Amino acid sequence: MPPNSLPLVARLSTLLSPFSSLLVLSSPPPLLRDPFHHSLRKMASHIVGYPRIGPKRELKFALESFWDGKSSADNLQKVAADLRRSIWKQMADAGIKYIPSNTFSCYDQMLDTTAMLGAVPQRYGWSGGEIGFDIYFSMARGNASVPAMEMTKWFDTNYHYIVPELAPDSKFTYASHKAVSEYKEAKALGIDTVPVLIGPVTYLLLSKPAKGVEKSFATLSLLGNVLPVYKEVIAELKAAGASWIQFDEPTLVMDLDAHQLEAFTKAYLELESSFSGLNVLVETYFADVPAEAYKTITTLNGISGFGFDLVRGTNTLDLIKSAGFPSGKYLFAGVVDGRNIWANDLASSLSTLNALEAIVGKDKLVTSTSCSLMHTAVDLVNETKLDGEIKSWLAFAAQKVVEVNALAKALAGHKDEAVFSANAAAQASRKSSPRVTNEEVQKAAAALKGSDHRRATDVSARLDAQQKKLNLPILPTTTIGSFPQTMDLRRVRREYKANKISEEEYVNAIKEEINNVVKLQEELDIDVLVHGEPERNDMVEYFGEQLSGFAFTVNGWVQSYGSRCVKPPIIYGDVSRPKAMTVFWSSMAQSMTSRPMKGMLTGPVTILNWSFVRNDQPRFETCYQIALAIKKEVEDLEAAGIQVIQIDEAALREGLPLRKSGQAFYLDWAVHSFRITNCGVKDTTQIHTHMCYSNFNDIIHSIIDMDADVITIENSRSDEKLLSVFREGVKYGAGIGPGVYDIHSPRIPSAEEIIDRINKMLAVLESNILWVNPDCGLKTRKYTEVKPALTNMVAAAKALRKQLASAK
């Protein structure tokens, strides 16, 4: 079979195979050896950013080895440098013209910007000079004496960033030369890159007032203080030879007032003189740019080009057509989806690009990704278990680089007909495949629209009925679900998957682990227990593996934060539950104790938001299908005697549209999906849910509308920000457990510290609805951290029970 008649995915695999092993090509890949190869390198193609974790999670393992003291800082730096080199070489060899640098990070790009600006909170004891790993990772993870900085979701993604803490007297100084160093590093390899900086306005808008500072303090008021540092960075990059600089300003897609929009004008007007001799790109992503924001940035002087997400921002495309585009400026058209793993419809994207070319001019249009590719998996070449049909429908980051270049090449008149033909065949295959559609599931989901699926009894009456059955103490203690996943435990699961141990051996090993977790909780005197989830690889993947309509990758990892990576399932078709998923393990765990044992489920909205979701039907339709599957599991758990069932919706806030105009509709179907899962249970069955690492205050009424009996929610890392909503008079009648300590830090809180946190909660919440629990699951922690932390948590709860009893 001639090479050009291979399926598209096979051709892309041939093209991109070197990246999977982190080897540098000595000659161009086969597809690039053509008469246009020289001109290919000059095609107008651009990548906003690229995954930094490595195709086999090389960065994760290097970080964790360094944190554990098993390897040196030099070793970590070498792994990081190897990854950067491989990324740059791969893009250069694929023909990308505008290759980004400084998008690599050892933890987080916002934290990198904090380091660049020298905006280190005082508690970390930084005394000046270049910021090294000790201060950097203390800010990210905390240390033995001080807690980490707050972490929250990056817009509406599953990536988390470290939130800068600023005050009116914050001092800024150029304290990390990373952007310049990495530009020079690429240049030494013979690759000219576009250094990428988080823009000054976005940085400040995503910051928060430091602890002790009035919440009314506007971080944007510090704009004039940070710009001198940006000027220094720009000057150094220019001196190093940079011809383009990219400023990421994604807050432009949000609802901004006139003062905030004016800040963009002020910032870039102030920087304009520094831009002399440079091309400057202002990049936006994740949604449409509103008309006023579009007008604001496209009228800025000194800006050479503007980048727009035309996948999630289709209205921006209409805006460009109706409002026009500034003459002589570059349009970086984000037509290749950086948020999902479906192969681009090349014909459709080329049609969009042709329409834009007529507006902006042939020489001013650049084909780009919709956002950084860090939100998708790294390389499809590494997937050995996906079946051929599904694989032909997909494109990971490495393949998206090729898609961008194929479109740029076609736009320049050098269209590869074989590539476009193979792509069209894959698109048609996906649309017509019988494995995508299940009519029975679609009918069941359509029938849901006639009811709001609320439980028949109000929450106060349900809590009374549950307390009579559960007989829990005041301030009941619990954990969120998972317990530490040891190397032995991971080995057992791995060996079972590889058929190296029998099912009986596997069940016995998991049973022993559950028994140990149950005994530990009883020894600690925790009131409502969990089984620890030793059988689960991931809170979404575990369920997806047992639901129809899902596919799974071997190496489809995506960074969530720091070294934490997730492997999102791929929802390619209609979803249903062939059989019970958790009843066996939950029933086994309950048989080991007389205390209530929580059945642990992941909710439909979180499964949806933490998966790569099919893009051929509305997201809410897929969510309703998942909700019906979870509903069956809830009913089976209840029938098996499980009296407390937790349905985690950790990612509900994450899917909230970035602008208010779309939020009500999303919250309506998301909350409805949760209620579907448990609307049929008895009053005596207690339904819990859990949420983590997001700003919840603006959706508190939707959280109440979920009608859960108990909600546990992240609180401690965000300085009890959640509690402010209750101080402002919101009445909450269900059970609630704001987290009392941060599980994403190795730091062990004292009982006194936890008592102080609970007292802050008791100042705004009734003692009869308050629960005591950590912020999140304990999967990523070690038992040497978990045991003392939980011991202190229980001691704090008992001490406060005594105080409350004596006060009566």
N, C-alpha and C positions, 0 to 999 in steps of 0.2 A: 504494500500500500504506500503510495507516495506521501511524504511528510505533510503536505498541505491538505490531504484528505483525512487526516486524523481528526478525532473529535477535538473541539477547542480546548477542553481541559487537558487533554494529552499533550497538545502542542504547547500550552502554557507550562505544563510540568517540565517538558523538555527545556523550555526557555529558562525557567527559574530554578532548576534543580540545584545550582551551586549555592544558593542562599540557605538552603536547608542544612547545610553542613558548615556554614560560616567560612567557606573558602572563597578566595578572591579569584575571579576569572582571569586567565592569562590572555584570552582572546574573546571577541564578542560571541554571544550565543548564536545558534544557527539562523534564527529568524531575522537577526540584524545584519547578516552577511548578504547584503543586496546592493544594487547600484545606488540606493538612497542612503546607505549607512552613514556616510559623512554628514549629509544634510539632516539625518534623523536627530543628531545630537543638537541641532539648532531648532528643532521643532518646538513650538510654543506649548510646552507641557510643564506642569507644576504639581507638586505633592505638598499638601498643607503640613503634614507631620506623619510620623511612622511609628509602629509599635517598638518599644524599647526593651521589652522583656527577653527577646530572642526567640527563635523558632522552637527551641526545646527548654525554654524558661531559664536560660543561662544566667540572666541577671538575678532572678529570684534566688537561685542556689548560691550564687556568689555573695549576695547580700546576707543571707541567713548564716552562711559559714563565717562571714566577717563578724556579724553581731554575736555569734556564739563563741568568738575568740579562736576559731579553728583555722582561720586564714588571715593574712595581713591586708592592710589598706592597699599595698602595692598590687596584691593579687586582684582585689576588687577593681582597682583602676585598670588593670590589664584586661580583665573580662569586659569592662565597659568600653575600653578603647577598641577591642576586637569587634564588639558588636557595632559600634559606630562605623568603623571602617567597612564592615561587611554591608551595612545599610547604604552607605554612600556609594560604594562600588556597584552595588546591585542597581541602584537608580541610574547611575551614570551609564552602566552597560545596557540598561533598558532604553536609553535615549532621552531621559528626562532632562530638560533644560534648567529648570529652577528647582534645585535640590535643597531641602531645608537642613540647617544645622541648628544646634542648641535646642532641639526638640527631645533629645535624649536626656534622661534624668535618672539619678540613683534613687529618687523617691517621688518627687512631684515637681511639676514646672512652676506652680505658684510658690512653693517653698524655695525653689531656685531663685525666683524673683525677689523674695524676701531676703535671701542671702545676698543677692546682687546689691540691694538697696541698704544692706546693713540694718534692717528693721528687726533686730533680734530683741525679744522681750527681756527685760532686766533679769528675770529669774534664772536665766541660763548662764549668767556670769560671763558674758562675752566682753572682753576688754579692748577690742579693736583688732585690726589686722585682717588678713585673708581668712574667711570662714572655712574651717576644716570639717572633717567628718564628725568630730566629737560634738561640736555645737549643732551642726546640721541635723544629725540623727537624734540628738536630745530634743530638738524642736519637734521632730516628726514622731518620736516614740516615747518621749519622757526619759527619765533616768531614776536612779534610786532615791533622789531627793526632791525632784520637781516633776509635775505632770507634763504630758505632751500638750501641744497646741491643739485647738479644736480641728476636727476633720468633718467635712460635709460633702454632699454630692456636687459634682461639677455639672452645673446646669441640669439637664434632664437625662444624664447618663448614669451608668453604674460605676463610673470612676469617682474617686474621692480626692479632694484637694485639702491641703493644710491652710486653714484660714488665718490670714495675717491679723495680728493684734496691734492696733495703733491708738495713739493718744495725742492730744494737742501738742505735747512736748516731745513727740517722737523725733529722733534725730536720724538722718539718712546720710549714708556715706558709701562710697563704691567699695564693696567688701567681698565681692566674688567676681572674678574675671572669666568665669566659665564660658560665656558667650563668645568672647574673643579667642580664648584658648581653643575651643572646638572649631571655630572658623579656621584658625591657623593649622589645626590638626588635619582638617580636610584638605586645605590648600597644599599641605606638604605631600599629600597623596595625589596631587594633580587634579583635585576636584574643587571647582569654585562653587560655593554654596550660598544660600540666602539665610543669614542668621535670623532666627525668630525670637522675638521678645514679647512677653505679655505686655500689652499696651498699658500706659500709665493710668488711664481712666478706668479700664476694666480692673486693674489691680486694686485700685482704691475702692471701687464700688463693691468688690467682692471681699473687702476687709471688714473687720468689725471693731467697735470700740473695745479697748483693752479693759480687763477687769478693774473695777473701781472708777472707770470713766463714765460720765453721764451717757446714757443710751441715746440721748438726743445729739451727741457729738457726731458731726458729719465727717467721715473719713475723707470725703472728696475735698474738704477744706485744706488738705495737705498737698494738693496738686502742685502748688508752686514750690514745695519743699523737695518733692521727688524728681522734678524735671532736671535739676542740675546733674543728678546722677545719670539719668538717661542721656544727657548731653555728653557726659564723659564716656559712656559706653559707645555711643554713636561715633564719637571722635576716634576712639581706639579701633573700632571696626573699620572705619574709613581708612585710617592709617595702615591697617593690616591688608587693605586691598579690596574690601567688600564693595560691590557695586549695587547690590540690592539689600535692603533690610525689611523684614516682615514684622509688622506689629499686629498681634492678635487682639482684636477688640470685640469679642463675642457679645459683650453686654449691649451692643448696638441693636441686637434683635429683641431686646426686652422692652417693657413699658417704661420709658424714661420721660421725666418731666423736662421743662424748658431749661432749668438750671443744670441738669445733668447733661443735656445735649450741648449746652453752651460750654461745658467743660471740655468736650472734644475739640471744639473750635479753639478754645483758649490753649489747650495743651499743644496741638499741632501747629498753631500759630507761633507759640513760644519756641517750638523745636525747629521751625522752618529754616532758620539760618544754619542750623547744624546739618540740615539735609543737603546743603549745597554740594554738588558733585555726586550725589547718591540717587538711586531710585528707591522709592518707599512704597511698600504695599501695605494697605490696611485690610486685614482679613477678618471676615465675620463668618459665623456658622451656627448651625442648629435650628434655624427658623428663618422666616421672612424678616427682612429689614423694613420697619415701618416707614411710611412716606416721609415723615419729618426727619427721621434719622438718616434716610437715604439722601435727602436734600442737604442735611448738615454736612455729611462726610464728602459727598461728591462735589461740593463747592469749596472744599479746603484747598488752599494753595500748598505747593510743596509735596503733594502726594501724587505718585506716578500711576498707581493702580489700586483697584478695589476688588476684593475677593468676596463672592457671595455663594451661599449654599442654595443651589437650584434644585436640590432633591427634596428637602423639607421646606424650602422657601420658594415654592412655585409662584407665589404672589409677587415676589421680587422680580421674577422674569416678566410679569405683566407690567410692573412698575418701570423696568428698563425700557420696555416697548412704548409705554404711554408717556412717561416723563422724560425719556431720552437719557443719554449718557454723555458725560463731559468729553468734548472733543480733545483728541490727543492723549487721552488716558487709556491705560490697559484695563481690560476686564478679565479677571481670573474667574472663569465660569466653573463652578463646582457641580459638575454633572455626574461624577462617579461617586456613588454612595459610600461615605466613610463610616457609616453606622450599622451597616448590615452586610450579609455575606452572599447576597444573590448576585449572580452575574449581571453586569450592566446590559441593558437593551441598547446595543451599539447603534442600531439604525435610528432609534428614537432620539438618543443623545446627539447623534450627528445632525439630525433635523433641527434640534434646539440650537446647536452651535451654528448651523448655517443661518438660522434666523437672526442670531445675535451678531454674526459677522456682518450682516447687512446694515446693522445699526452702528457698530463700533469701528468697523473697518477691519480688513484682513490682517493687518500687521499689529493690531492692538488686542486681539482675542487670544487668551491663553486657556487651554484645557486643563482642568484641575479636579481635585477631589472636593467633596462637599464640606469636609472637615478633616482633621487629622485621622489617619488610618489606625491610630492607637486603640480605637473603639471596636476594631474587628480583629479576627484571628490573623496569625502571621502568614502562614504559607500552606496552601492546599496540597503542595507536593508531599508534605509530611503525613498526609491522611491515607492510611493503608487499608482502613476497614470500611470506609464509606462505599456504598455500592456505586457502580458506574453511572447509573441514571441520575441519582441525586447529585453526585459529584459534578456532573456536566452542567448542573444548574447554578453552581457556586463560583465565587471568586473571593479569596482572602486578600490580605493586604498586598502580598507579592503579585498576585494576579491583577489586582486593581491598578498597580503601577503600569502593567502592560496594557490594560484597558485605556488608561489615560493616554499613553503614547500611541496606541492604535487609533484613537480618535483624533489626536493632534496630527498624526500622519495623514489620516483621511481628509482632514480639514485643509491640509496643505496640498491636496491633490494626489497623494500617494496611497490611496485606499487599498488595503490588502483584502481583496474580494473573498479569498478563502477564509480568512478570519471572520469577516462579517457574515459569511454564509453559514459557518459552523455555529456562530453565536445565534443567528436566527433560528437554526434547527433546534438548539438547546432551549430557546425561549418557547418554541412551539411544542416541544416535548413536555415541558413543564405544564403548559396550559391544558394539554390533552391527556395527561397521565391519569389512569383510573385510581391510582393510589392516593391522589390528592383529595378526592371527594367521597364523602360518606353521607348519603341522602338522609339516613335515619338520624344521624347526629345533627345535620342542618335543620331538620324539622323540629327536633327537640329544642334546639337553641332558639329557633324562631318563635316557638310557643311560649317562651319566657316573657315576652313583651306584655302580656296581659296582667301581670302582677308585680308588686314591689317586693314580695317575698320577705315580709317582716315576721318575726316570731309573734305569737298571739298575745303573750303576756308582757307587761312592761318590765324593765330591767330591775327595778327595786323589788318587785314581787318575786322575780326569778332568783335574785340574790338571797332573799329570805329562804326560799325553798332549798336552795343549794347549801346554805349554811346549816340547815337542819340535818342534811344528809352528810356533809363533809366535816362539820364540827371543827372548823379551823380557829386558831387563836387570833387575837387582834394582831395586826401587822404580820400576816402570814408570809413566810419566806419560800422562795422558789428560785430556780434558775431558768434560763431561756430555752435550753434544749440540749445543745451539744456539750460533750465533755472532751478533754484533750484526746487528740488522735495520735497515738504513739506510733513509732516506727514499726513495732510488732503488729499493731492493728492494721496499718496500711499494707504490711507484707501479707497478712492473712487474706485480705480482700484481693490483693494482686494475684496471689497464688490460686485463689478460688476462680478468679476470672480466667486464668491461664490453664485451668483444669489440672493444676499440680496437686491439689488436695480435693478430697471428696466433699460432697454436700454435707454429709454427716460431720466431717471434721470441721468444716466451716461453721456450721450451726453451733457446734459445741464450743468453738473458740469465741464466737460472738456472744453466746449465752454466758460464758464465763466472764467476759468483759462487762456485760450488762449487770451481772450479779455483783461484780466488784463496785460498779458505779452506784448501784442501789445501796449496798452496804455502807459505802462512804457517805452517802447523803443521810442515811439513818444515823451514822455515827456523829455527823455534824449537826443532827437534829433539824434538818430542813423539813418543812411541812408538806409541800406538794412536790413530788419527785418527778424526775425525767429518767429515761432509760439511757441517755447519753449519746444515742444515735451512732453506735460503732459500726453499724452495717452501711452507713451512708457515706458516699464520696463527696457529695455536694447537695445542698438543700433543694436545688432545682433539678439537677441532673438525675438524682435518685428517683424522683417521681417521673420525670420525662422518660426514663428507661422503661417504665412500666405502663406508659400511656401510648396509645396509637397516635400516629401523625407526627412523631418525633424521630429525628435522626441524631447521631452522636459522633463526635470527633475523638481522635486520639490525642491530638496536639493543638486543638483549637482554643488555646488559652488566651485570655484577655486580662490585662491588668485592672485590678479593682482599686488597690492602693499599695504603695510600697512594694513589698515582695508578695503581696497577696494577689493571686490570680484565680480567675474563675473560668470554667469551660462551658459556655452557654450551649444548651441544646439547640437544635435547629427544628423549628416547627414548620413542616413543609405541607401538612395536610390537616384534615378535620381530626379533632381530638376526642378520644373516648377512653374509658377505663375497662380493659378486658377482665380484670380480676382484682381482688383486694391487694393493697400494696403494703400496708403497715400493721394490719391487725395481728398477724402472727407474733411480731416482735413486741408490740405493746401489751398484748395479752400475757406473753411470757413474763414481761417485766412486772406487770401488776400482780402476777401470781407469787412474786418474790417478796411482797411487802403488803402490810395492811394499810399503809398510807396511800393517799390518792396518787395515782401515776398518770401523768399527762400523755395523751395521745398526741403525737407531733406531726403536723401536716404543713406543707407550704401552700399558701393561698393562691388563687387563680391570677390575681393581678401581679403578684411577685413572680410567679412562673412565667407569665407573659413578658414582664418587663426585664427579666433576667435571661431571656432566650433571644435567639435570632428568629424573629417572627416573620411568617409568610407575608408578603406584600401584595398579594392578589385579592385580599378581602379586608374590610375594615377591622382594626385591631379589636374593637369591642365584640365583634362576632366570634373571634377566636377566644376571647376571654370568657364569654358565656359558655362556650363548649368546655373549657377547662373547669369552670365553676360547677357544671353538671357532673363532671368526673369526680371532683373533690367531694361533692355532696353525697355521692354514693359511698365514698370512703368514710365520711363522718357518720353516716347512718350505720355502717358496718361496725365501726368502733363502738358506738353507743350500744348496739345489740350485743357486743362482746363484753359489755360491763365496764367500759372505760367511762368514768364520770366527769373527767376534765379533758377537754380537747382543745389544743392550741392550733390555730390556723394562722400562720405567720404571714403578715403583709408588710414585710420589711421594705418593699420597693413601691408601695402605693404612692407616696409623695413624689418619687422619682419620675414617674410618668406624667406628672402634671405639666401641661403645656406652659411654655415660658411666658406667654402673655395672657392676660385675664380673659380676653375674648374667647379663648378656647377651653378655659378651665372648668366652667360649670358642667359642660357636656361630659368631659372626661370624668370628673368626680361623680357624676350621676351614675355612669355605667360601671365605674370601678367599685364604688360602694355597693351598688346593686349586686355586682358579681360576688362580693364577699357575703352578702346576706343570703344569696342563693345557696351557698354551701351549707348553711346551718339552720335554715328556716324551719326545718321539720323536726328538730330534736325536742326532747322533753324539757320542761322548766328546770328540772333537777340536774340536767347536764350542763356543766359550766363551760362556756365557750370563751377561750382566751385568744388574743391576737398580739402580735409583737411588731414594732416598727423601730427602725434605727437610722441614725446619721442623716437626718434631713431637718429642714426647718418646718416645724409642724404648726406653729402658731397661726398661720394664715389659713390652715385647713382644719382647725380644731372642730368646727361644727360638722364637717363631713366625717371626721373621726367619731364623733358622738353618734352620727347617723348610721355608722356601721352596726351599732346596737350589739356590740360584744359585751359579755358579762365582765371581762377583765381585759385591760390593755396594759402590756408592759412596753416601755418606750425609752429610748436612749435619752439620757439627761445629763450625766455627770461630766462628760468631756466638753459639753457646750455650756459649762458654768451655770447649770440649772436654768438655761434660757427658757425651757419648756414651762417652768413654773410661773413665768411672768404672765402667761395667758390666764392663769387662775387668779393671780393677783388683780387682774383687770376685770374680774367679775364673772368670768365664764363658769357656769355651774355644771359640774360633772358628777353624775349620780352612780355611774358604774364603778367597778373596781379598777384601780390604776396603780401601776408600779413603775414610777420614774426610776431609771437605773441609778444605783447608789455608788457604783465604781466603774471605771473605764477598763474594759477587758482587752483593748487593743494596745495597752501598754503593759510591760512586764512589772511595773511598779505595784507593790502590795499596799493597799490602803489600811490604815489603822482602824480599830473599832471606834475610836474617838472621832476620826474624820468622817466615818460613815454615820455616826450618831448626829454629827453636825448637819450632814446632808439631809437625813430623815427629818430633823427638826425644822429645816427650811421647808420641807414638804408639808409637815403638819401645820405650818403657819397658814397654808392656803388650801389644804385638803383635809377632809374629815378622817379621823383615825380608823373608822369602820370600813372605809373603802380603800385604804392604802396598803399596798403590797411592797415587800422588800426583795429586791433582786438586782443582779448585775445589769449592765447596759445591754449586753448581747450574749451570744453563745460563747462557750469556752473552748471551742475546737482548736484555736490557734495558740492556746497557752499551754504551759507545762504544768504537771501536777504539783511541782514544787512552788508554783505561783498560785495555783487554784486552791489548794487546801488551806493555806493560811488566810487567803483573801476571803473565802467562804466562811472560815471559822470566825473571822472578825465581823463579817456581815451578820451571821446568826447571833453573835454576842451583842452586837449593837441593837438588833431587833428585840432581844430578851431584856436588855437594860431599859429600853424605852417602854416595853410592856409594863415593867415594874413601876416606872415613873407615872405612866398613864393610870395604872391601877391605884396608886397611892394618891393621885390627884382627885379621884372620885369622892 
